[in-house]
Amino acid sequence: MYRVAASHLTREGRWCVMGTYEILSLLFLGGSFLIALLTYIDRHNKK
């Protein structure tokens, strides 16, 4: 089971505090999804 550090649950205004690892992971995940989506659209349009 995963445990979340208490510092990540604190909120400052509307934004949650995120570490560098979480930010880079989200950016990498979003970029990978975008590349996969564009590849799918490109292959789907060629048929």
Secondary structure, 3 states (H helix, E strand, C coil): CCCCCHHHCCEECCEECCCHHHHHHHHHHHHHHHHHHHHHHHHHHHC
